[in-house]
Amino acid sequence: MNVIKFHSTLKPDGKQYERIVFWNRFIRTKTETVLMILPIMLGIFFFLKGYRSTFMMVVYCIFFVYPLIAYRQFKSAVAYHLKNRDKSESAPCTFTLMDSGILCEFDDSDDKRIFKWEDFTTVYNRLGYYMFFQNNEMLVMLNQHDVPEELKQSVFNYIDSHIDHNQCIIK
């Protein structure tokens, strides 16, 4: 059986985690980005069309402040999650890529998790990680910086050869 092993953590910490969550929330899924930009665009449109009553000025202020509030809420939610998340998400572990899937063995405990290749619907190669999704849920992340240099191309080839290209795409 052909396997590839390397040490990493299940998910990143700090700023790296924030960048990935930001990408996932605002770039990968565009709905929230549109909902943040739409009020500003509507405010500008109606202001330029001449709707300038006192009531509308209050509405425009709300339209312009809403994205700032939404972004602040996002930052607060990420900080809360980092503070209160499961310890296993940042615990050192050994990843084993094998024919049946990706095995994650935590170094400090007997806990093991297996992610089967057929469970993945999308694999993103972004921000220095391979992010494996099942529909909209991120199942596992592989930090490319933790993969030894001589294995980097082998890891990509292994992933590419083991996912079902009929149900899973690499982006």
Salt bridges, closest charged atoms under 4 A:
ASP13 OD1 - ARG85 NH2 2.23
GLU18 OE2 - LYS75 NZ 2.70
GLU32 OE2 - ARG25 NH2 2.80
ASP86 OD2 - ARG113 NH2 3.87
GLU89 OE1 - HIS81 NE2 3.44
GLU89 OE1 - ARG85 NH1 3.46
ASP99 OD1 - HIS162 NE2 2.83
GLU105 OE2 - LYS112 NZ 3.63
ASP107 OD2 - HIS7 ND1 3.99
ASP111 OD2 - ARG113 NE 3.94
GLU149 OE1 - LYS152 NZ 3.76
ASP160 OD1 - HIS165 NE2 3.13
